[in-house]
Amino acid sequence: MTHLLFEPHHDGSPTYVDNEAPALGSTTRVRVRTSTRKPVDAVWLRTVEDGEPYYYPCALVGGLDKLDHRGRAAHRGDDAVWWEAELPIHNPVQRYRFMVVTGDSYVWLNQAGIFSYDVPDAHDFVISSYAAAPDWGRDAVVYQVFPDRFARSAKAADRPTPAWAIPADWPELPIPSGPGVSTQFYGGDLDGITEHLDHIAALGADTIYLTPVFPAESNHRYNASTFDVVDPLLGGDPAYKALIKAAHERGWRVLGDLTSNHTGDTHEWFVRASQDDQSVERGFYYFAADGTHEGWKGHETLPKLNHLDEELSDRFRAVVEKWLDFGIDGWRIDVANMTGRRMTVDIAHDVAREIREVATEAKPDALIVGEHGHDASGDLDGDGWHGTMNYYGFSFPVWTWLRKPEGHVPSFGLPVGVPLRTGQQSMTSMREFTARFGWRAVGASWNILGSHDSPRIRTTTGDPKRHHAAVALQFTLPGVPMVFAGDELGLEGVNGEDSRRTMPWDSEGSWDRSTIEVYRALADLRRAHPALTRGSLRWVHLGEDLVVYLREHPAGDLLVAVSRGGTPALELPITLGDVLYGEGEDGTTGIPAYDEPGATVWSVS
């Protein structure tokens, strides 16, 4: 068979692109790798300038007996042939692909793969002249905290339970559905988070993302009553300031959570709007002639914001700036996919661009990540969100491959459960989605195995070893790993509400120590090897139960094998170096058999 390693390859990593953010009007050098074991006659660069395709020949610059343009060996391994061209950056977001010619025929190489038929431009490679996401945001290991359920400090006992809340004891399980899910109140606070930073540090995380901290009549606080202060039930502004200070002293970052699509119906803006139809705030929302209003997905308690209103735009700019000045390092934007969209109105990208512009003016290295629960491809065009919470470009493919093999598996937003698919099907799905993002946006997006809105990964996989295999994918594929607090302990949950279980600080005997060690080891590995944060991705093998891929970088290449069990040994046309994670042999030319789910990472000789 023709090995995947011998197929032509290009992506946006440093091995293949000289400048990931070239200036408009400049050029950048792009390269294609082909193999002597599957020779080609020519390679052409095809790009689109002002809507018109142009073709540029690629020069042969490296092969068996040649050096590359930097004067070093063409590649590790003697089968590489390198082709190179200058890509004009004629438009702010420049799209391109390659025509790979053999004889009197050709195939197309784009971000989704290789095609022996003509394809539309949707999956073309993308280079943006806009600034990239900050380095810290791309190198991060993000730890998500749902404040009400993470930790409760001694100070929390002195705070009265609010009238809207149903008090709950800390070990009590959450209400999974129906009345009370949003008002069940455990009383976790910000000081409790600060007291447990050592636990987060021990996992190797260096960025804390907190779900909203603004006052609201719910435990999740996505229905804010103001954006001006931190909820006193969490300790108020002083506790937030103390947490940020403690994180910054460790060299960490802190991300806030902002609802750009809606507020709560107790929000001061909405209260004024609903009481006075002549108020400035009336235009912030969508009111009908009879005084009713539009809410997020029909929920009247979450009135939708009208970003066509100029005064709302000014107010929102002030909110974004205020809390960056306060000390946070960026924002996760809630329901980013719906923000600025309603019927004939679609200014979602304008809102994204404005939020990012304000954020980077306030803090030049601010990170802005948009929530998107399905296809985020149209929202990542270079000057808006840096990346997305990558549910369908990462989470769902991993769930479909590593879900427990028997019984119903709860889903995320689907009317049926998570299906069971092969490694080839799941990774192809992943590639289809991320091919629409652009390489840079993929690297800034979050690899999520679960969040406060989804089933827990341990429940989805049904098994610690499958869970661990999923974590290996999370930390070694392109993207930023985001860990929902408690996943490292093996916590379970069948849906978003049930997943919001409290951290069992007083019962450490229930912790899954082996899972903690997996997260710690993979976080250390990711931090030690630039290939895992900046390196290319070349698929080596896509089988039913085994996937293998290379992460390449000038500082050193890695090969990753992940199995869901029952896979025979696989010989490779390359020699591997040392085992850096998992079980296997140093200096081998093959992947071992896996009787159980597992993962191994090697250096590449």
Backbone torsions as a table, in degrees:
resi	resn	phi	psi	omega
1	MET	NA	159.2	174.0
2	THR	-81.8	120.5	-176.1
3	HIS	-74.5	143.7	179.4
4	LEU	-58.7	-29.6	-179.8
5	LEU	-65.6	-20.2	-177.5
6	PHE	-92.2	-2.0	179.6
7	GLU	-76.9	150.7	174.5
8	PRO	-57.5	145.7	-178.0
9	HIS	-144.7	145.3	171.7
10	HIS	-156.2	145.4	167.3
11	ASP	-153.7	-172.3	-173.4
12	GLY	-89.5	10.9	-177.7
13	SER	-77.8	167.6	-175.7
14	PRO	-59.9	-25.0	178.4
15	THR	-66.2	-25.8	-171.4
16	TYR	-117.3	-15.6	-179.3
17	VAL	-135.3	129.2	-177.2
18	ASP	-73.2	-35.0	-174.9
19	ASN	-140.3	115.2	-176.6
20	GLU	-78.9	-13.8	178.7
21	ALA	-138.2	64.0	-178.5
22	PRO	-71.4	154.5	-179.9
23	ALA	-70.5	147.5	176.2
24	LEU	-60.4	132.1	-178.0
25	GLY	92.2	-7.3	178.6
26	SER	-95.4	-171.8	172.5
27	THR	-127.7	159.7	172.7
28	THR	-138.1	146.1	-177.1
29	ARG	-83.4	131.1	177.7
30	VAL	-122.9	147.6	-174.5
31	ARG	-129.8	150.6	173.7
32	VAL	-122.8	136.9	176.2
33	ARG	-103.7	124.0	170.6
34	THR	-119.2	-178.9	-174.2
35	SER	-127.9	144.4	174.4
36	THR	-65.1	-20.0	-178.5
37	ARG	-83.6	-8.9	172.0
38	LYS	-142.3	74.1	-169.3
39	PRO	-66.8	150.0	175.3
40	VAL	-127.0	160.0	-176.2
41	ASP	-94.3	-31.5	-177.1
42	ALA	-162.5	157.9	174.8
43	VAL	-133.3	133.4	177.7
44	TRP	-119.0	137.6	172.4
45	LEU	-88.2	124.5	175.0
46	ARG	-113.0	125.8	177.6
47	THR	-134.3	163.2	-177.8
48	VAL	-116.7	120.3	-179.9
49	GLU	-117.2	119.0	-178.6
50	ASP	53.6	38.0	176.3
51	GLY	86.5	-2.9	-177.0
52	GLU	-114.7	130.0	179.1
53	PRO	-73.7	142.4	175.2
54	TYR	-130.9	150.9	-178.8
55	TYR	-120.5	134.5	177.8
56	TYR	-128.9	132.8	179.9
57	PRO	-70.9	143.9	174.9
58	CYS	-97.6	134.5	-179.9
59	ALA	-88.3	144.1	174.4
60	LEU	-78.0	116.7	-172.9
61	VAL	-121.0	-10.9	-178.5
62	GLY	-157.8	137.4	177.8
63	GLY	-155.8	-151.2	-176.3
64	LEU	-57.4	-44.5	-174.0
65	ASP	-112.1	17.7	-176.4
66	LYS	-116.3	161.3	173.3
67	LEU	-105.8	155.0	177.9
68	ASP	-80.2	-177.7	-173.7
69	HIS	-67.0	-14.3	177.8
70	ARG	-95.5	2.3	175.9
71	GLY	81.8	15.5	178.8
72	ARG	-110.5	172.9	178.9
73	ALA	-55.8	144.2	-173.3
74	ALA	-55.7	-39.3	179.1
75	HIS	-171.1	162.7	171.4
76	ARG	-72.2	114.1	-174.2
77	GLY	110.5	144.2	-169.4
78	ASP	-95.0	10.9	-176.8
79	ASP	-102.4	-1.4	-171.8
80	ALA	-79.0	138.0	170.3
81	VAL	-127.5	130.4	-173.1
82	TRP	-113.5	135.9	177.6
83	TRP	-122.0	147.6	-170.2
84	GLU	-146.2	144.6	176.2
85	ALA	-149.1	161.7	174.5
86	GLU	-95.7	123.1	179.5
87	LEU	-96.2	116.7	175.6
88	PRO	-70.9	132.1	176.1
89	ILE	-93.7	81.3	-173.6
90	HIS	-86.1	-30.7	178.3
91	ASN	-120.3	156.4	-177.0
92	PRO	-56.6	-38.3	173.4
93	VAL	-115.5	107.3	-172.9
94	GLN	-99.1	124.2	179.8
95	ARG	-104.1	145.8	-178.1
96	TYR	-160.1	162.6	172.6
97	ARG	-152.4	-179.1	-177.2
98	PHE	-125.3	138.7	171.1
99	MET	-98.4	116.8	-178.5
100	VAL	-105.4	115.4	-168.4
101	VAL	-104.1	132.8	171.3
102	THR	-134.6	117.6	-177.4
103	GLY	63.5	-130.0	-179.1
104	ASP	-102.2	21.7	179.5
105	SER	-133.0	173.7	-179.4
106	TYR	-153.3	161.6	169.5
107	VAL	-123.5	156.9	175.7
108	TRP	-97.7	136.3	173.4
109	LEU	-112.9	112.3	174.7
110	ASN	-129.6	-170.1	-172.7
111	GLN	-70.2	-20.1	178.4
112	ALA	-87.2	-10.9	178.5
113	GLY	137.3	-148.1	-176.5
114	ILE	-116.6	133.5	-174.8
115	PHE	-131.8	131.3	-179.7
116	SER	-91.7	12.7	176.3
117	TYR	-136.1	164.6	-177.8
118	ASP	-73.2	137.8	-173.9
119	VAL	-127.6	154.7	175.9
120	PRO	-72.1	176.0	-172.8
121	ASP	-81.6	-4.5	-169.6
122	ALA	-56.5	-33.6	-176.4
123	HIS	-103.5	17.7	177.7
124	ASP	-62.9	154.7	172.9
125	PHE	-63.0	155.6	-176.7
126	VAL	-132.2	131.8	166.8
127	ILE	-123.8	131.0	-177.6
128	SER	-109.9	137.9	176.2
129	SER	-83.6	-5.2	177.1
130	TYR	-77.4	157.3	-178.0
131	ALA	-60.6	144.6	178.2
132	ALA	-77.2	167.5	172.5
133	ALA	-59.9	151.3	179.2
134	PRO	-60.1	147.6	-178.4
135	ASP	-55.7	-40.8	-176.6
136	TRP	-63.2	-33.9	-180.0
137	GLY	-70.7	-27.7	179.4
138	ARG	-86.6	-25.5	179.9
139	ASP	-91.8	-5.4	-169.2
140	ALA	-69.6	156.9	160.1
141	VAL	-115.6	111.5	-171.5
142	VAL	-93.4	136.6	178.5
143	TYR	-118.9	115.7	-177.7
144	GLN	-88.9	132.5	179.4
145	VAL	-121.5	128.5	170.8
146	PHE	-99.0	100.8	-163.5
147	PRO	-54.3	-39.1	-176.2
148	ASP	-63.3	-21.6	-172.7
149	ARG	-115.1	1.6	-173.6
150	PHE	-87.1	-57.5	-178.8
151	ALA	-160.8	146.2	-178.5
152	ARG	-119.0	117.0	179.5
153	SER	-77.8	170.1	177.9
154	ALA	-62.1	-29.3	-178.8
155	LYS	-64.7	-25.1	-177.1
156	ALA	-63.5	-29.3	-178.9
157	ALA	-64.3	-23.8	-178.3
158	ASP	-85.7	-4.0	-177.6
159	ARG	-98.1	129.6	-179.4
160	PRO	-68.6	145.6	175.9
161	THR	-69.7	128.6	-177.8
162	PRO	-66.3	157.9	-175.4
163	ALA	-62.2	-29.5	-176.4
164	TRP	-78.8	-12.0	-166.7
165	ALA	-94.2	149.4	169.8
166	ILE	-105.0	105.8	-175.3
167	PRO	-65.6	143.3	-179.9
168	ALA	-133.0	144.9	174.4
169	ASP	-75.8	148.1	-172.4
170	TRP	-56.0	-43.5	-178.4
171	PRO	-77.0	-9.1	-175.7
172	GLU	-64.7	139.8	178.6
173	LEU	-74.2	147.2	178.1
174	PRO	-66.5	155.2	170.1
175	ILE	-71.3	120.9	-172.9
176	PRO	-78.3	-23.6	-179.2
177	SER	-164.4	164.8	176.2
178	GLY	83.5	-164.5	-177.5
179	PRO	-58.1	139.0	175.7
180	GLY	94.5	-8.5	-176.4
181	VAL	-63.1	-36.2	-176.7
182	SER	-92.9	-8.4	-176.9
183	THR	-115.7	-1.0	173.7
184	GLN	-67.1	124.8	-165.3
185	PHE	-125.3	119.2	180.0
186	TYR	-99.5	-23.0	174.7
187	GLY	87.1	17.6	172.9
188	GLY	-59.2	149.3	-176.1
189	ASP	-141.2	175.9	-175.6
190	LEU	-71.5	-34.7	176.5
191	ASP	-63.0	-33.9	176.3
192	GLY	-62.2	-37.2	177.1
193	ILE	-65.7	-46.7	-179.2
194	THR	-57.5	-36.7	-178.9
195	GLU	-69.7	-15.3	-176.2
196	HIS	-117.6	24.9	179.3
197	LEU	-65.5	-28.2	178.2
198	ASP	-62.2	-35.2	177.6
199	HIS	-64.2	-43.4	179.3
200	ILE	-64.7	-41.4	179.4
201	ALA	-62.1	-38.6	-177.6
202	ALA	-65.3	-21.6	177.5
203	LEU	-83.5	-13.6	-177.3
204	GLY	91.7	5.8	177.1
205	ALA	-74.2	152.2	-179.8
206	ASP	-139.7	8.6	177.9
207	THR	-141.0	128.2	179.0
208	ILE	-105.2	124.8	172.4
209	TYR	-110.0	118.6	179.1
210	LEU	-104.5	133.1	169.3
211	THR	-63.7	169.2	-163.8
212	PRO	-51.6	145.4	-179.8
213	VAL	-115.0	5.0	-178.4
214	PHE	-80.3	155.1	178.3
215	PRO	-58.2	140.9	179.8
216	ALA	-166.5	157.2	180.0
217	GLU	-93.9	56.9	177.5
218	SER	-164.5	164.3	177.6
219	ASN	-77.7	-23.6	-177.5
220	HIS	-89.3	-22.6	174.5
221	ARG	64.6	23.5	173.4
222	TYR	-84.1	1.3	176.1
223	ASN	-115.1	61.8	-172.0
224	ALA	-57.6	143.4	173.9
225	SER	-97.9	-11.4	172.9
226	THR	-165.5	154.6	172.8
227	PHE	-107.2	9.3	-171.2
228	ASP	-89.2	-24.4	-176.1
229	VAL	-139.9	164.7	173.2
230	VAL	-86.5	143.6	-178.4
231	ASP	-55.4	124.7	176.5
232	PRO	-58.0	-27.9	178.1
233	LEU	-65.2	-20.7	175.9
234	LEU	-93.3	-4.6	-176.5
235	GLY	110.6	-2.3	176.4
236	GLY	70.4	-170.3	-178.7
237	ASP	-55.6	-42.0	-178.4
238	PRO	-60.1	-39.2	-179.2
239	ALA	-69.1	-37.0	177.5
240	TYR	-65.4	-43.7	178.9
241	LYS	-61.2	-42.0	-179.3
242	ALA	-65.6	-40.0	178.8
243	LEU	-65.0	-45.6	-179.8
244	ILE	-62.0	-43.5	179.3
245	LYS	-60.9	-45.1	-179.7
246	ALA	-64.3	-38.5	177.9
247	ALA	-66.8	-44.6	-179.5
248	HIS	-64.1	-33.3	178.1
249	GLU	-64.5	-24.3	176.5
250	ARG	-89.2	-1.0	-176.4
251	GLY	82.1	17.5	-177.8
252	TRP	-93.4	174.8	175.0
253	ARG	-123.1	157.8	179.4
254	VAL	-129.4	130.2	178.9
255	LEU	-112.2	134.9	173.9
256	GLY	-90.4	174.2	-179.4
257	ASP	-128.5	122.1	-173.3
258	LEU	-125.4	131.4	178.1
259	THR	-91.8	95.9	-179.9
260	SER	-82.4	-15.9	-177.0
261	ASN	-87.3	-27.5	-174.0
262	HIS	-158.1	168.6	168.1
263	THR	-121.4	-174.3	168.9
264	GLY	-86.3	163.2	178.8
265	ASP	-77.5	-4.6	171.7
266	THR	-98.3	4.1	179.7
267	HIS	-63.2	141.9	-176.8
268	GLU	-57.7	-34.3	177.6
269	TRP	-65.3	-45.0	-176.4
270	PHE	-71.0	-36.2	178.2
271	VAL	-59.0	-46.4	178.8
272	ARG	-65.7	-40.1	-179.1
273	ALA	-64.0	-40.1	-176.6
274	SER	-77.8	-25.6	-179.1
275	GLN	-87.8	-22.2	-176.1
276	ASP	-139.6	106.9	-177.6
277	ASP	-74.1	-2.6	175.2
278	GLN	-101.1	-0.4	-176.7
279	SER	-70.7	157.0	175.9
280	VAL	-59.8	-36.6	-174.9
281	GLU	-72.5	-14.2	-178.7
282	ARG	-57.4	-36.8	-179.5
283	GLY	-76.3	-5.8	178.9
284	PHE	-72.4	-19.3	-171.5
285	TYR	-127.8	170.7	179.6
286	TYR	-100.6	95.2	177.4
287	PHE	-98.4	140.5	173.1
288	ALA	-88.5	169.8	-178.5
289	ALA	-60.5	-30.6	-178.8
290	ASP	-84.9	6.2	177.0
291	GLY	91.4	-7.6	175.7
292	THR	-74.2	164.2	-176.5
293	HIS	-134.7	161.7	178.8
294	GLU	-89.5	136.6	177.8
295	GLY	-120.4	162.1	178.6
296	TRP	-58.9	120.0	179.0
297	LYS	50.3	34.0	176.4
298	GLY	88.2	-1.8	-179.8
299	HIS	-83.9	109.7	-176.3
300	GLU	-66.6	-22.0	179.1
301	THR	-75.2	-6.1	179.8
302	LEU	-124.6	70.6	-175.8
303	PRO	-62.3	132.9	-175.5
304	LYS	-77.2	139.9	-179.5
305	LEU	-86.8	144.0	179.2
306	ASN	-104.2	98.1	-175.2
307	HIS	-78.8	3.3	170.6
308	LEU	-74.9	-17.8	-178.7
309	ASP	-76.3	123.8	-175.1
310	GLU	-67.4	-37.6	179.8
311	GLU	-66.2	-39.3	176.0
312	LEU	-60.8	-41.0	178.5
313	SER	-57.9	-43.8	178.9
314	ASP	-64.3	-43.2	-179.8
315	ARG	-62.5	-41.3	-177.6
316	PHE	-69.3	-38.2	175.8
317	ARG	-57.8	-41.5	-178.9
318	ALA	-65.1	-38.3	179.1
319	VAL	-65.6	-47.6	179.6
320	VAL	-56.1	-45.7	-177.0
321	GLU	-70.9	-41.3	-174.9
322	LYS	-55.0	-47.4	-173.3
323	TRP	-82.2	-22.1	169.4
324	LEU	-69.0	-40.7	174.6
325	ASP	-63.9	-32.9	178.4
326	PHE	-64.2	-33.3	176.2
327	GLY	144.6	-12.8	178.9
328	ILE	-69.6	166.4	-171.9
329	ASP	-110.3	0.2	179.2
330	GLY	165.9	-176.2	-175.9
331	TRP	-132.3	141.9	159.5
332	ARG	-97.7	127.1	-175.5
333	ILE	-99.0	116.8	-178.3
334	ASP	-70.8	142.2	177.1
335	VAL	47.1	44.9	-178.8
336	ALA	-61.6	-29.2	-177.8
337	ASN	-67.0	-24.5	-178.8
338	MET	-100.9	-15.8	-178.3
339	THR	-60.0	126.4	177.9
340	GLY	77.1	10.7	179.5
341	ARG	-120.6	127.8	175.0
342	ARG	-163.9	114.2	177.0
343	MET	50.9	-112.0	-177.2
344	THR	-81.5	-6.6	-177.5
345	VAL	-94.5	129.7	171.9
346	ASP	-144.9	89.2	176.8
347	ILE	-116.6	27.5	-176.5
348	ALA	-56.6	-43.2	-178.0
349	HIS	-70.5	-32.6	176.6
350	ASP	-62.7	-42.1	178.8
351	VAL	-65.6	-43.8	179.4
352	ALA	-60.9	-44.1	179.8
353	ARG	-61.9	-41.3	-177.8
354	GLU	-68.2	-42.9	178.9
355	ILE	-63.0	-44.0	179.4
356	ARG	-65.3	-40.7	-179.7
357	GLU	-61.0	-46.9	178.9
358	VAL	-64.0	-42.7	-177.9
359	ALA	-62.3	-44.7	-177.4
360	THR	-76.5	-21.2	170.9
361	GLU	-69.9	-39.5	179.3
362	ALA	-73.8	-37.1	-178.4
363	LYS	-148.0	103.9	-172.1
364	PRO	-54.5	-28.5	-179.9
365	ASP	-104.6	27.9	176.6
366	ALA	-66.9	146.8	177.8
367	LEU	-110.1	135.5	177.7
368	ILE	-126.5	115.6	-179.3
369	VAL	-120.0	128.3	-178.2
370	GLY	-99.0	135.7	173.0
371	GLU	-72.8	135.1	176.4
372	HIS	-151.2	118.1	-172.5
373	GLY	-88.4	-1.4	178.8
374	HIS	-143.2	-117.6	-175.4
375	ASP	-88.3	105.3	-176.5
376	ALA	-93.2	8.6	-168.8
377	SER	-60.4	-35.8	-177.5
378	GLY	-78.2	-5.0	-174.5
379	ASP	-108.1	9.4	-175.5
380	LEU	-125.9	65.8	-172.9
381	ASP	-102.3	14.0	170.3
382	GLY	115.9	-39.2	-177.0
383	ASP	-119.4	12.9	175.4
384	GLY	-109.1	-127.4	178.2
385	TRP	-58.7	137.9	176.0
386	HIS	-66.9	-37.1	-178.6
387	GLY	-161.1	-171.9	-176.5
388	THR	-136.0	160.7	165.9
389	MET	-73.3	107.7	-161.2
390	ASN	-89.1	71.1	-178.6
391	TYR	-66.3	-52.5	-174.0
392	TYR	-89.6	-13.9	174.5
393	GLY	-92.4	-6.4	177.2
394	PHE	-143.7	-60.9	-169.5
395	SER	-57.2	-55.9	-173.8
396	PHE	-63.2	-42.4	175.0
397	PRO	-58.1	-39.5	179.4
398	VAL	-67.8	-42.7	178.5
399	TRP	-59.0	-43.5	-176.0
400	THR	-67.0	-27.6	-179.1
401	TRP	-86.9	-38.7	-172.4
402	LEU	-108.9	11.4	175.4
403	ARG	-62.0	156.8	177.7
404	LYS	-59.4	140.9	-169.4
405	PRO	-73.0	-17.8	-177.1
406	GLU	-128.1	151.9	176.0
407	GLY	83.2	167.7	180.0
408	HIS	-71.6	138.1	176.2
409	VAL	-118.6	118.5	-177.4
410	PRO	-59.3	146.9	-174.2
411	SER	-108.2	-178.9	179.9
412	PHE	-121.0	92.0	175.5
413	GLY	86.1	-0.7	178.8
414	LEU	-100.9	150.3	178.2
415	PRO	-74.8	-8.6	176.3
416	VAL	-123.4	173.7	-179.5
417	GLY	-76.7	178.0	177.6
418	VAL	-70.1	125.1	178.7
419	PRO	-75.8	161.6	175.6
420	LEU	-100.3	124.2	-176.5
421	ARG	-130.4	167.1	179.0
422	THR	-78.0	164.8	176.0
423	GLY	-60.4	-39.0	179.5
424	GLN	-65.4	-43.5	178.5
425	GLN	-63.0	-46.0	-175.2
426	SER	-67.8	-44.4	-179.3
427	MET	-72.1	-30.6	174.9
428	THR	-65.8	-40.5	175.9
429	SER	-60.8	-44.6	178.0
430	MET	-58.3	-44.3	-177.9
431	ARG	-66.8	-37.8	179.3
432	GLU	-61.3	-43.8	-179.0
433	PHE	-70.1	-49.6	-175.1
434	THR	-70.8	-20.6	177.1
435	ALA	-63.7	-21.6	179.3
436	ARG	-86.7	-12.2	-174.8
437	PHE	-79.8	-40.7	-162.6
438	GLY	97.3	141.6	-173.7
439	TRP	-57.4	-42.1	-176.3
440	ARG	-64.7	-41.9	180.0
441	ALA	-67.5	-34.1	176.2
442	VAL	-61.8	-44.3	-178.5
443	GLY	-66.0	-22.4	179.4
444	ALA	-98.2	-5.8	-179.4
445	SER	-85.8	159.8	-173.7
446	TRP	-94.1	126.1	171.4
447	ASN	-82.8	112.0	-171.3
448	ILE	-117.4	126.6	172.6
449	LEU	-94.4	-15.0	178.7
450	GLY	177.6	159.0	178.8
451	SER	-148.4	-173.4	178.6
452	HIS	-68.5	-6.5	-179.7
453	ASP	-107.9	2.6	-172.6
454	SER	-133.8	167.5	169.8
455	PRO	-60.4	154.5	176.1
456	ARG	-72.7	147.8	-179.1
457	ILE	-63.0	-32.3	178.8
458	ARG	-67.5	-35.9	176.7
459	THR	-69.6	-39.8	-180.0
460	THR	-65.3	-44.9	-177.9
461	THR	-81.2	-30.5	178.8
462	GLY	71.2	10.8	-171.7
463	ASP	-161.9	134.1	179.6
464	PRO	-58.3	-40.2	-176.6
465	LYS	-67.9	-39.6	174.9
466	ARG	-66.4	-38.3	174.4
467	HIS	-57.1	-46.5	-177.9
468	HIS	-64.9	-37.4	176.7
469	ALA	-63.2	-38.3	177.3
470	ALA	-63.8	-39.5	179.1
471	VAL	-65.3	-36.3	177.1
472	ALA	-60.9	-42.9	175.4
473	LEU	-62.9	-41.7	-177.6
474	GLN	-59.8	-37.6	-174.5
475	PHE	-95.5	-10.8	-175.2
476	THR	-117.6	-11.5	172.6
477	LEU	-87.3	158.3	177.9
478	PRO	-56.5	138.7	-177.0
479	GLY	125.8	171.7	-175.7
480	VAL	-104.9	120.0	179.1
481	PRO	-67.6	129.8	173.1
482	MET	-119.2	119.5	-175.7
483	VAL	-104.4	123.6	175.1
484	PHE	-80.5	125.2	-175.8
485	ALA	-48.4	125.1	-179.4
486	GLY	108.7	-22.7	175.7
487	ASP	-59.3	-35.9	-178.1
488	GLU	-68.5	-16.2	179.1
489	LEU	-96.1	-7.0	-176.4
490	GLY	84.7	22.5	178.0
491	LEU	-62.9	151.9	179.9
492	GLU	-117.9	170.1	178.3
493	GLY	175.7	133.3	-173.5
494	VAL	-88.4	-15.8	176.5
495	ASN	-153.1	-177.1	-175.7
496	GLY	-59.3	-38.5	-179.5
497	GLU	-71.9	-46.9	-178.8
498	ASP	-65.7	-26.2	179.5
499	SER	-71.2	-16.1	-177.3
500	ARG	-86.1	47.5	179.1
501	ARG	-75.7	153.9	-178.8
502	THR	-74.0	150.3	176.1
503	MET	-71.6	127.1	-175.1
504	PRO	-83.7	67.1	-176.4
505	TRP	-62.3	-30.9	-176.1
506	ASP	-92.3	6.5	179.0
507	SER	-138.0	62.5	-177.7
508	GLU	-62.3	-18.4	177.4
509	GLY	-65.0	-18.5	178.9
510	SER	-87.0	-6.8	-176.7
511	TRP	-72.9	142.3	174.8
512	ASP	-87.9	94.6	-174.4
513	ARG	-64.5	-33.1	-179.7
514	SER	-64.3	-35.2	178.9
515	THR	-71.0	-39.0	175.2
516	ILE	-56.9	-43.6	-178.8
517	GLU	-65.7	-35.0	177.7
518	VAL	-62.7	-47.5	178.9
519	TYR	-61.9	-42.7	-178.8
520	ARG	-63.6	-45.9	-177.1
521	ALA	-65.1	-41.7	-178.5
522	LEU	-73.2	-32.6	174.7
523	ALA	-64.8	-41.6	177.8
524	ASP	-64.2	-41.7	-179.8
525	LEU	-62.8	-44.3	-179.1
526	ARG	-62.7	-39.1	-178.5
527	ARG	-71.4	-27.4	-175.1
528	ALA	-85.4	-16.2	-171.6
529	HIS	-128.0	109.7	177.9
530	PRO	-56.4	-24.3	178.8
531	ALA	-58.7	-28.1	-177.7
532	LEU	-86.4	-12.7	177.2
533	THR	-112.0	-25.2	-176.8
534	ARG	-130.2	-6.8	-170.7
535	GLY	-77.2	161.7	177.8
536	SER	-70.2	168.9	175.8
537	LEU	-126.7	114.2	174.5
538	ARG	-119.4	120.3	177.8
539	TRP	-72.9	133.8	-179.3
540	VAL	-104.9	-40.6	-178.4
541	HIS	-153.3	131.5	175.3
542	LEU	-126.2	102.1	-179.9
543	GLY	-115.2	-175.9	179.6
544	GLU	-66.2	-42.4	-174.2
545	ASP	-120.4	0.4	-177.2
546	LEU	-138.3	131.8	171.7
547	VAL	-125.1	140.7	-177.9
548	VAL	-134.8	137.5	-179.7
549	TYR	-150.7	154.6	176.0
550	LEU	-101.2	139.4	166.9
551	ARG	-114.3	114.3	-172.8
552	GLU	-108.3	139.6	176.7
553	HIS	-156.1	147.6	178.3
554	PRO	-54.9	-24.2	179.3
555	ALA	-82.4	-4.8	179.8
556	GLY	139.6	142.4	-177.8
557	ASP	-101.8	151.8	176.1
558	LEU	-127.6	149.8	171.8
559	LEU	-119.7	134.9	-176.3
560	VAL	-121.0	131.8	173.4
561	ALA	-122.2	130.4	177.8
562	VAL	-129.6	127.9	-177.5
563	SER	-124.1	144.1	171.5
564	ARG	-96.9	12.9	172.2
565	GLY	104.4	152.0	177.7
566	GLY	73.5	34.0	-177.9
567	THR	-112.8	135.5	178.4
568	PRO	-75.8	169.7	176.5
569	ALA	-63.1	150.2	-177.5
570	LEU	-132.4	120.4	177.3
571	GLU	-79.8	145.8	-179.5
572	LEU	-123.1	154.8	178.0
573	PRO	-86.4	19.3	178.2
574	ILE	-134.1	158.6	177.8
575	THR	-99.2	129.3	179.6
576	LEU	-91.3	158.6	-179.6
577	GLY	-99.1	-125.1	-176.6
578	ASP	-85.6	147.8	172.1
579	VAL	-75.5	121.3	-178.1
580	LEU	-101.9	-21.9	178.2
581	TYR	-155.4	141.2	177.1
582	GLY	83.8	-165.2	-176.6
583	GLU	-110.3	140.1	-179.8
584	GLY	167.9	-175.3	-178.9
585	GLU	-107.7	141.7	171.1
586	ASP	-72.4	147.2	172.6
587	GLY	67.6	23.1	-177.9
588	THR	-88.0	165.8	172.8
589	THR	-114.4	20.7	-178.0
590	GLY	-154.2	162.9	176.3
591	ILE	-90.6	133.7	-178.8
592	PRO	-72.4	165.1	171.4
593	ALA	-70.8	143.6	176.4
594	TYR	-118.3	115.4	175.7
595	ASP	-78.4	-30.2	-178.5
596	GLU	-124.9	166.9	174.1
597	PRO	-56.3	140.2	-179.4
598	GLY	-172.6	173.2	-179.7
599	ALA	-148.6	146.6	177.0
600	THR	-137.8	141.6	176.0
601	VAL	-123.8	127.3	177.0
602	TRP	-115.6	152.7	159.4
603	SER	-74.3	161.0	180.0
604	VAL	-112.5	125.4	-177.6
605	SER	-66.5	NA	NA
